[in-house]
Amino acid sequence: MPLDVNRRKELLRLVPEGSLVSRSWLQNQQFSVNAIDNLVKSRQLETIKGGIYKRDGSEIQWPAVVYFLQHQKASDLTIGGLTALELQKLGHYIPLNEQLAIHLYGSDSLPQWAKLIVPDVRFKKHSVTDLLGYQPDDFIRKQLAKFTKTLNWNGAHEGLVMSTPERAILEVLNGVPNKIGFEHAYELMQGLTSLSPRALQQLLELCHNFKVRRLFFWFAERLNYSWLNRIDRSKIDLGSGNRVIVKGGKLDKKYLITVPENYE
């Protein structure tokens, strides 16, 4: 069988419809530089950006971009926050706007091409440093990475990496009130009836963000969750001083945060 026919068959096997691959990855799969160039010239591969390809004519959706970054570029960007909750059927609203927001959390930057490749999607990159309240070292990053799970996608072996519900809700709370409304966050918390207190304990100890800690306990107390009693609060410092969460709201004297008066 001619070599180019073999290469085409191998390409179809290795590069599923709608996926992205890098030049270096193809070379690791025993495609020579010349073979890759020929596949591009014969329009079997289409160049997205220098060294990044898709199968010609295939449509790229946002999971392909995230999968490529996570598994071929070894990026630490994790699907998190509201997106992670929605993918685990724990979201409250169905997005009504045409452009879908995909929330990614990590230290790595989001490439410019990734922001443009899927027109109806807007990737929102969030800082892990902002979430934790300090610059994490490699050890802390590894600890945080324990609170992820994988989502099957396109038959890929590794899957998409996303935050567990315990981590995702803390990521959401860090966005209150500028990126997500107080009421929306409260409604999301209402659906989290079976969180792991052990995971929450570890995450709250890792996260030194006083606003996140206070909001979490405030919401959980009002929802009277049974798992809350299994968290050792003596190990979780809530800081001092008032925090304005909602302008014009009422100050909660226990957690020293301003909340909507109707909630109090």
C-alpha positions in Angstrom: 0.0 0.0 0.0 1.4 3.4 -0.9 3.0 5.3 2.0 0.7 8.4 1.7 -2.3 6.1 2.0 -0.9 4.5 5.1 -0.2 8.0 6.5 -3.7 9.2 5.8 -5.2 6.1 7.6 -2.9 6.7 10.5 -3.9 10.4 10.6 -7.6 9.5 10.7 -6.9 7.1 13.6 -4.8 9.5 15.6 -6.6 12.7 15.0 -10.3 12.4 15.7 -12.8 14.7 14.0 -12.9 18.1 15.8 -9.6 17.7 17.7 -6.4 19.7 17.7 -2.8 18.4 17.5 0.6 20.0 17.6 3.5 19.4 15.2 5.7 18.0 18.0 3.0 15.6 19.0 2.7 14.3 15.4 6.4 13.9 15.3 6.2 11.8 18.5 3.7 9.6 16.6 6.4 8.9 14.0 5.2 11.5 11.4 8.3 13.0 9.8 8.5 16.8 9.1 8.2 16.0 5.4 5.1 13.9 6.0 3.4 16.6 8.1 4.2 19.2 5.4 2.8 17.0 2.7 -0.4 16.4 4.8 -0.8 20.2 5.0 -0.1 20.7 1.3 -2.6 18.0 0.4 -5.2 19.7 2.7 -5.6 16.7 4.9 -4.4 18.9 7.8 -5.3 22.5 8.2 -3.1 24.9 10.1 -4.7 26.8 13.0 -1.5 28.6 14.0 2.1 27.7 13.4 2.6 24.2 14.6 -1.1 23.6 15.5 -3.4 21.6 13.2 -6.8 20.1 12.8 -8.2 17.7 10.2 -9.3 19.7 7.2 -12.9 20.7 7.3 -13.5 19.7 10.9 -15.3 22.0 13.3 -13.6 22.9 16.5 -15.6 23.2 19.7 -14.4 24.6 23.0 -13.6 21.2 24.7 -11.1 20.5 21.9 -9.2 23.7 22.8 -9.1 22.9 26.5 -8.1 19.3 25.8 -5.2 20.4 23.6 -3.9 22.8 26.2 -4.2 20.3 29.1 -2.8 17.3 27.4 -0.5 18.4 24.5 0.7 21.7 26.0 0.7 20.4 29.7 -1.1 23.5 30.8 -2.4 23.7 34.4 -5.6 25.4 33.2 -8.5 23.6 34.7 -12.2 23.9 33.9 -13.6 25.4 37.1 -16.1 27.6 38.8 -19.5 28.0 37.2 -18.5 25.9 34.1 -17.4 22.9 36.3 -20.7 23.0 38.2 -22.7 23.2 35.0 -20.9 20.3 33.5 -21.7 18.3 36.7 -25.4 19.3 36.4 -25.1 21.5 39.5 -25.6 24.8 37.7 -28.7 26.9 38.3 -29.3 28.9 35.2 -29.2 28.0 31.5 -27.1 30.7 29.7 -29.3 32.8 27.5 -26.7 34.9 25.8 -25.3 33.7 22.4 -21.6 33.7 23.6 -20.9 30.9 26.1 -18.5 31.7 28.9 -16.0 29.0 29.8 -14.1 29.5 33.1 -10.6 28.3 33.4 -8.4 28.4 36.5 -4.7 28.1 36.7 -1.3 29.9 36.6 -0.6 29.4 32.9 -1.6 32.0 30.4 -4.3 31.5 27.8 -2.8 31.7 24.2 -4.3 34.4 22.0 -5.2 31.9 19.3 -7.4 30.0 21.8 -9.5 33.1 22.4 -10.3 33.4 18.7 -10.8 29.8 17.4 -14.3 29.3 18.7 -16.3 32.5 17.9 -19.4 31.7 20.0 -17.3 31.0 23.2 -15.5 33.4 25.5 -12.8 31.8 27.6 -12.4 33.5 31.0 -9.0 32.9 32.7 -8.9 33.2 36.5 -5.9 33.3 38.7 -5.2 30.6 41.3 -3.2 33.2 43.3 -6.3 35.4 43.5 -8.4 32.4 44.7 -5.9 31.2 47.3 -4.9 34.6 48.5 -1.2 33.9 48.0 1.3 32.8 45.4 1.2 28.9 45.4 4.4 26.9 45.1 4.7 23.6 43.3 3.6 21.7 46.4 0.4 23.8 46.8 -0.4 23.4 43.1 -0.1 19.6 43.5 -2.4 19.7 46.5 -5.0 21.8 44.6 -4.8 19.5 41.6 -6.1 16.6 43.8 -9.5 18.3 43.8 -10.1 17.7 40.1 -11.9 15.0 38.1 -12.1 14.1 34.5 -14.9 14.4 32.0 -15.0 12.0 29.0 -14.7 13.8 25.7 -14.5 12.6 22.1 -13.3 9.1 23.1 -10.0 10.6 24.5 -8.3 8.4 27.0 -7.3 11.2 29.5 -10.5 13.3 29.5 -11.0 17.0 30.3 -9.7 18.1 33.7 -12.2 20.1 35.8 -12.7 21.1 39.4 -14.7 18.9 41.8 -17.9 20.6 43.2 -16.0 21.4 46.4 -13.3 23.3 44.7 -15.7 24.8 42.0 -18.0 26.5 44.6 -15.0 28.2 46.3 -13.9 29.4 42.8 -17.4 30.8 42.3 -17.5 32.5 45.7 -14.3 34.3 44.9 -16.1 36.0 42.0 -18.8 37.5 44.2 -20.0 40.2 43.6 -18.1 41.5 40.6 -18.2 38.4 38.4 -21.2 36.6 39.8 -24.2 37.9 41.7 -24.7 37.2 45.4 -28.2 35.7 44.7 -26.8 33.4 41.9 -24.1 32.2 44.3 -26.6 31.4 47.0 -28.8 29.5 44.5 -25.8 27.4 43.4 -25.0 26.6 47.0 -28.6 25.4 47.4 -27.8 22.5 45.1 -24.7 21.3 46.9 -26.3 19.0 49.4 -23.7 16.3 49.3 -20.3 17.9 49.4 -17.4 16.1 51.0 -16.5 17.6 54.4 -13.1 16.1 54.2 -12.4 17.7 50.8 -13.9 21.0 52.0 -11.6 21.0 55.1 -8.5 20.6 53.0 -9.6 23.2 50.5 -10.5 25.8 53.1 -7.2 25.3 54.8 -5.4 25.7 51.4 -7.4 28.8 50.6 -6.4 31.8 52.7 -8.9 34.1 51.0 -10.9 35.5 53.9 -13.8 36.6 51.7 -14.2 33.1 50.3 -14.0 31.5 53.7 -16.6 33.9 55.3 -19.0 33.6 52.4 -18.8 29.8 52.3 -19.7 29.5 56.0 -22.4 32.2 55.8 -24.1 30.4 53.0 -23.7 26.9 54.4 -25.1 27.9 57.8 -28.2 29.4 56.3 -28.8 26.3 54.3 -28.2 24.2 57.4 -26.1 21.5 55.7 -25.3 18.4 57.7 -21.7 18.2 56.4 -21.0 21.6 57.9 -20.7 20.1 61.4 -17.9 17.9 60.3 -15.6 20.8 59.4 -13.0 21.8 62.0 -13.3 25.6 62.0 -10.5 26.0 64.5 -8.1 25.4 61.6 -9.7 28.0 59.4 -8.9 31.6 60.1 -11.5 34.1 59.0 -9.3 37.2 59.4 -10.5 40.5 61.0 -12.2 43.6 59.9 -15.4 44.2 57.8 -15.7 43.1 54.2 -18.2 44.9 51.9 -19.7 42.2 49.7 -22.9 43.9 48.8 -23.0 47.7 48.7 -25.7 49.1 50.9 -26.2 45.7 52.5 -26.5 44.8 56.1 -23.5 43.8 58.1 -23.5 40.2 59.4 -22.0 40.6 62.9 -20.7 37.0 63.0 -18.8 36.9 59.7 -18.4 40.7 59.3 -19.6 40.8 55.7 -22.3 42.9 54.2 -25.1 40.9 52.7 -28.5 41.8 51.1 -30.9 42.9 53.9 -33.6 40.4 52.8 -31.2 37.5 53.4 -30.5 38.6 56.9 
